[in-house]
C-alpha cells in the first residue's frame, strides 16, 4: 500500500512539474517583451539558425528568453520555415505572433549596387531604376542636393558647406532597400553606411589640420584618377604634396591639375553620352569654373564623385614616404602609372608614354 501511495505521489509530482513547466512556457509565449508599439526592423541572413535568430530578436528587445524561442522553433519543426529577409516587428508582439511573422511577413525589398566613383546624378539614375515605389530620379536629386537638411543628424557632415549637396557622402555599396522606402530613408541608409565606413579611418588621419569634407573631396579625386587600388596612396601623396607651400613654385601655386575635376565641371556630354567625357580639348582645360583645378589652386569646393573606402583611406593616409609631384600613365597599359618628383622626370615619363602609343 505504501508503494502505491508513493507511486501516486510521484505521478502527482511529475504532473505538477509538467503543469508548472507548461504554464511557464505558455506565459513566455503569450507575454511580449514590452508594451512598446515602436516598429523595429531586423534582418535574418540566409542560413541563420534558430539560435542565431533568437539572439537577434533578444538583442533588438523583441523577445525575453531566447532559449524558449529556440525550443519552440525546434519543437514545432519550423527551422526551415523561417525565411531570410528583412522584417518589421514590434516589442509588444507575443512570441507566437513573431513566429508567424517570420514565416509570412517578410518586407519586400530591392537590391541596388552603387559602384565607386559615380557622381550624384549617376547614383540617382541607379536608385530610380531599382523600382522603389516612392523614389524617382527627380526626388532623389532634390533631396541629396540639400545637404544642410541632414547636417543636424550626422556629425561627419559638420564641415559640409551649407549650400553643398551630399556629393561624396553617398557611400558606394550594395543595398537591400524596402520597396516602400521613402527617399529620405534611402539617403539616410547611404549616409549611415558612410558613417560606419569613415569611422574605420578617422582615428588615423595623417594629413594635418584637415576636415572631413576635405578628405572626402580629395578621396573623390583619387577615386576617379586611380585605376589600381594599390596606387591610391601614392596618388594621394602626389595631390597632397602639390598643395604644400614649399612646392608652390613647382605646381603653379598649388594646382592639383586633375583632369577629373575638369570633367566634373563640364558636366554631361551628349556626344559621349556620359558624365565623364574622355576627349578633353585645350578649351575644356581652360574653362572658368570653381572645380577646374587646372586653372584654380587648392582643392575644389567639394567632392566630384562618391568614393569608396580604399580611396577614403588613401586620402586620409597617403604614402608619407613618397615625395612625388607628378604621375603619368605607364606603357604597361594596365592602369599603372610612373611617378615623378621633378618636372624633368615627368617630361621624360610623358615622352616615354607618347612613344609607346
C-alpha positions in Angstrom: 0.0 0.0 0.0 2.8 2.3 0.9 4.4 1.6 -2.6 1.1 2.5 -4.3 0.8 5.8 -2.3 4.5 6.6 -3.1 3.9 5.9 -6.8 0.7 8.1 -6.9 2.7 10.8 -5.1 5.5 10.6 -7.7 3.0 10.7 -10.5 1.3 13.7 -8.9 4.6 15.5 -8.5 5.6 14.8 -12.1 2.2 16.1 -13.3 2.6 19.2 -11.2 6.1 19.8 -12.6 4.8 19.4 -16.1 1.9 21.6 -15.4 4.2 24.3 -14.0 6.6 23.9 -16.9 3.8 24.2 -19.4 2.5 27.3 -17.6 5.9 28.9 -17.7 6.3 28.2 -21.4 2.7 29.3 -22.2 3.3 32.5 -20.2 6.5 33.2 -22.2 4.7 32.6 -25.4 1.9 35.0 -24.5 3.9 37.7 -22.7 5.5 40.3 -25.1 9.0 41.6 -24.4 7.5 45.0 -23.6 4.4 47.2 -24.2 6.2 49.3 -26.8 4.5 49.6 -30.1 7.5 51.1 -31.8 8.4 49.3 -35.1 11.8 47.5 -35.0 13.4 46.4 -38.3 15.6 43.3 -38.2 17.4 41.3 -40.9 17.6 37.5 -40.9 20.5 36.3 -43.0 20.4 33.2 -45.2 21.4 30.2 -43.2 20.8 31.8 -39.8 20.0 29.1 -37.2 17.0 29.3 -34.8 19.5 30.1 -32.0 21.0 33.0 -34.0 17.6 34.3 -34.9 16.6 34.2 -31.2 19.8 36.2 -30.3 18.9 38.8 -32.9 15.4 39.1 -31.6 16.6 39.4 -28.0 19.3 42.0 -28.9 16.6 44.1 -30.5 14.3 43.8 -27.5 11.7 41.7 -29.2 11.7 38.6 -27.0 12.7 38.0 -23.4 14.1 34.4 -23.4 16.0 33.2 -26.5 16.0 29.6 -25.1 12.2 29.4 -25.2 12.1 30.8 -28.7 14.7 28.3 -29.9 13.0 25.4 -28.2 9.6 26.3 -29.6 11.0 26.6 -33.2 12.6 23.1 -32.9 9.6 21.6 -31.2 7.3 22.8 -34.0 9.9 21.9 -36.6 9.9 25.4 -38.0 13.7 25.7 -38.7 13.1 25.5 -42.5 10.1 27.8 -42.4 11.8 30.9 -41.0 12.7 32.9 -44.1 15.8 35.1 -44.7 15.0 38.8 -45.3 14.0 42.0 -43.5 11.1 42.2 -41.1 9.4 45.0 -39.2 8.3 43.7 -35.8 7.1 45.3 -32.5 8.2 44.6 -28.9 4.6 44.2 -27.9 4.1 41.2 -30.1 4.0 37.8 -28.3 6.4 35.1 -29.4 3.6 33.3 -31.2 2.9 36.3 -33.4 6.6 36.8 -34.1 6.9 33.2 -35.3 4.0 33.7 -37.7 5.6 37.0 -38.9 8.9 35.3 -39.6 7.2 32.8 -41.8 5.0 35.1 -43.8 5.6 38.8 -43.3 9.0 39.4 -45.0 9.4 43.0 -46.1 9.5 43.3 -49.9 12.8 44.8 -50.9 15.0 45.5 -53.9 18.8 45.2 -54.2 20.8 48.1 -55.8 24.5 48.3 -56.3 26.2 51.7 -56.4 29.8 51.4 -57.8 32.6 53.6 -56.6 33.3 56.9 -58.3 29.9 57.9 -59.6 28.6 61.4 -59.3 25.3 62.2 -57.7 23.3 62.2 -61.0 24.5 58.7 -61.8 23.6 57.4 -58.4 20.2 58.9 -58.8 19.7 57.1 -62.0 20.6 53.7 -60.4 18.3 54.3 -57.5 15.4 55.3 -59.7 16.0 52.2 -61.9 15.7 49.9 -58.8 11.9 50.3 -58.9 11.3 51.8 -55.4 7.6 52.7 -55.0 8.2 56.2 -53.6 11.6 57.2 -55.1 12.3 58.6 -58.6 15.3 60.3 -60.0 14.0 63.8 -59.5 13.1 63.4 -55.9 16.4 61.7 -55.1 18.3 64.6 -56.7 16.2 67.2 -55.0 16.8 65.6 -51.6 20.5 64.9 -52.0 21.2 68.4 -53.3 20.0 69.8 -50.0 22.9 68.6 -47.8 22.2 71.0 -44.9 18.9 69.2 -44.2 20.9 66.2 -42.9 23.7 68.1 -41.0 22.0 68.1 -37.6 21.7 64.3 -37.6 25.2 63.4 -38.9 28.2 64.6 -37.1 30.5 63.8 -40.1 28.6 66.4 -42.1 29.6 69.2 -39.7 32.2 70.6 -42.2 29.8 70.3 -45.1 29.2 73.9 -46.5 25.6 74.9 -46.0 25.0 75.3 -49.8 26.6 71.9 -50.7 24.9 68.7 -51.9 25.7 65.3 -50.5 28.1 64.5 -53.3 30.8 62.4 -51.9 28.8 61.1 -48.9 26.5 58.6 -50.7 28.6 55.6 -49.9 29.1 53.1 -52.8 27.8 49.6 -51.8 25.2 47.0 -52.4 22.0 48.0 -50.6 18.9 46.0 -49.9 16.1 48.6 -49.6 12.5 48.1 -48.7 10.3 48.6 -51.7 8.2 51.1 -49.8 11.1 53.2 -48.5 10.9 57.0 -48.8 13.6 59.0 -50.5 14.8 60.3 -47.1 15.1 56.7 -45.8 17.2 55.7 -48.8 19.5 58.7 -48.3 19.8 58.1 -44.6 20.7 54.4 -45.3 23.6 55.6 -47.5 24.7 58.2 -45.0 24.6 55.6 -42.2 26.9 53.4 -44.3 29.3 56.4 -44.9 29.4 57.0 -41.1 30.1 53.3 -40.5 32.9 53.1 -43.0 34.5 56.5 -42.3 34.7 55.6 -38.6 37.3 52.9 -39.5 39.8 55.6 -40.7 39.0 58.7 -38.7 41.4 57.8 -35.9 44.4 57.5 -38.2 44.2 60.6 -40.4 47.8 61.5 -41.2 47.1 64.8 -43.0 47.4 67.7 -40.5 44.5 70.2 -40.0 42.2 68.6 -42.5 38.4 68.5 -42.3 36.2 65.5 -43.2 34.9 67.5 -46.2 38.5 68.0 -47.4 39.3 64.3 -47.0 36.2 63.3 -48.9 36.9 65.8 -51.6 40.4 64.5 -52.1 39.2 60.9 -52.0 36.7 61.6 -54.7 39.5 62.9 -57.0 41.7 59.9 -56.2 38.8 57.6 -56.9 38.5 59.0 -60.4 42.2 59.1 -61.1 43.3 55.7 -59.9 42.8 52.6 -61.9 44.6 50.4 -59.4 43.7 50.4 -55.7 47.3 49.7 -54.7 48.4 53.1 -56.3 45.8 55.1 -54.4 48.2 56.0 -51.5 50.8 57.3 -54.0 48.4 59.3 -56.0 47.1 60.7 -52.7 50.6 61.7 -51.8 51.1 63.5 -55.2 48.0 65.6 -54.7 48.6 66.5 -51.0 52.3 67.3 -51.9 51.1 69.6 -54.6 49.2 71.7 -52.0 52.2 72.1 -49.8 53.6 75.8 -49.8 57.2 74.6 -50.4 56.1 73.1 -53.7 54.2 76.1 -54.9 56.9 77.0 -57.4 56.8 73.6 -58.9 53.0 73.3 -59.0 51.9 76.7 -60.2 51.0 78.0 -56.8 49.4 74.7 -55.6 47.3 73.5 -58.5 46.2 69.8 -58.4 45.8 69.8 -62.2 43.5 66.8 -62.0 41.5 66.2 -65.2 38.5 64.5 -63.4 37.8 67.9 -61.8 37.5 69.4 -65.3 35.2 66.5 -66.4 33.0 67.2 -63.4 32.9 70.9 -64.2 32.0 70.2 -67.8 29.0 68.0 -66.9 27.1 65.7 -69.2 28.4 65.1 -72.7 25.6 64.4 -75.1 28.1 63.3 -77.8 29.7 60.7 -75.5 26.5 60.0 -73.5 28.5 60.2 -70.3 29.0 62.4 -67.3 32.8 61.8 -67.7 33.8 62.9 -71.2 37.1 61.4 -72.3 38.2 63.7 -75.1 39.2 66.9 -73.3 40.2 69.8 -75.5 42.6 72.7 -74.7 39.5 74.9 -74.4 38.0 72.4 -71.9 41.1 72.5 -69.7 40.9 76.3 -69.6 37.2 76.8 -68.7 36.4 79.2 -65.9 34.9 77.1 -63.2 35.4 76.6 -59.4 36.1 72.9 -60.0 38.7 73.4 -62.7 41.9 72.5 -60.8 43.9 73.0 -64.0 43.3 76.7 -63.5 42.5 77.1 -59.8 44.7 76.4 -56.9 43.9 74.2 -54.0 41.1 71.7 -53.6 37.8 72.2 -55.4 34.8 73.4 -53.3 33.6 69.8 -52.8 33.8 66.2 -53.9 33.4 65.3 -57.6 32.2 61.7 -57.0 31.3 59.3 -54.3 34.4 57.5 -53.3 34.8 54.0 -51.8 36.7 53.0 -48.6 40.0 52.4 -50.4 40.0 56.0 -51.8 38.9 57.5 -48.5 41.7 55.5 -46.7 44.3 56.7 -49.2 43.2 60.4 -48.8 43.4 60.1 -45.1 46.6 58.0 -45.0 48.7 58.9 -48.1 52.1 57.3 -48.7 54.2 59.5 -46.4 57.4 58.2 -48.0 56.5 59.5 -51.4 57.9 62.9 -52.4 56.2 62.7 -55.8 54.6 65.7 -57.5 53.6 64.1 -60.8 52.3 60.8 -62.3 52.0 59.7 -65.9 50.2 56.6 -67.3 52.7 53.8 -68.0 53.2 51.9 -71.2 52.1 48.7 -69.4 48.5 49.7 -70.3 47.2 48.0 -67.1 46.2 51.2 -65.4 49.5 51.7 -63.6 51.5 55.0 -63.5 55.0 56.2 -63.3 55.6 58.7 -60.5 58.0 61.7 -60.7 59.4 64.1 -58.1 60.5 66.7 -60.6 59.2 68.3 -63.8 62.1 66.9 -65.7 61.3 63.3 -64.7 57.6 64.0 -65.5 58.6 65.1 -69.1 60.7 62.0 -69.6 57.9 59.7 -68.5 55.4 61.6 -70.7 57.8 61.3 -73.6 58.1 57.5 -73.0 54.3 57.1 -72.8 53.7 59.1 -76.1 56.4 56.9 -77.8 54.7 53.7 -76.9 51.3 54.7 -78.2 
